[in-house]
Amino acid sequence: MNKQQQGSELFSAILAVPFGKFGIRTAGGLVTELYYLAPHFDEKSAQDPVAELAAAQVLRYCADPDFVFELPLARAGSPFQHKVWDTISSIPRGSVRTYGEVARHIGSAPRAVGQACGANWFPLVIPCHRVTSASGLGGFARSDDQNGFLLGVKRWLLAHEGASEYAWQQATLL
């Protein structure tokens, strides 16, 4: 197995998307995880109908930021994480909120919101990229390397959805 194929067996599909590659994991007729992958991964055709459905929907989102996902998602996360993810899911496309704003809305702390964002099993479907720090872009997918791949993904997603850099700095209240 070459380096580009290494790890691909973990995914039910790997898609080429504008920001790199996107991995889809499925089991038992459910999407169990969606994952941002670096560009060096090889594409992999969908291995089952649920992966095929998810792949089609991810590509539709990449073409149309207003696309609404309808996927059978596996149950994952704690009740607190679901509270954060539900709040994040209500942030309109093109808008951002800060970790602090989300925390105040649910009666929690910004760090706990950031940890719930990092634990998101279903990025894109649950748009954690719409949450930023009060002083800028913030982290993403458990990365805060401002020049790294994952924050490049966050920048692409926000631009794709029409969020201006000004909005990243001046997030409005929930």
Secondary structure, DSSP 8 states (H G I E B T S, - for coil): --TTTTTGGG-SEEEEETTEEEEEEEETTEEEEEEEE-TTS--B--SSHHHHHHHHHHHHHHH-TT------B---S-HHHHHHHHHHHTS-TT--EEHHHHHHHHTS-HHHHHHHHHT-SSTTTS-GGGEEBTTBS--BTTB--TTSHHHHHHHHHHHHTT--HHHHHS----
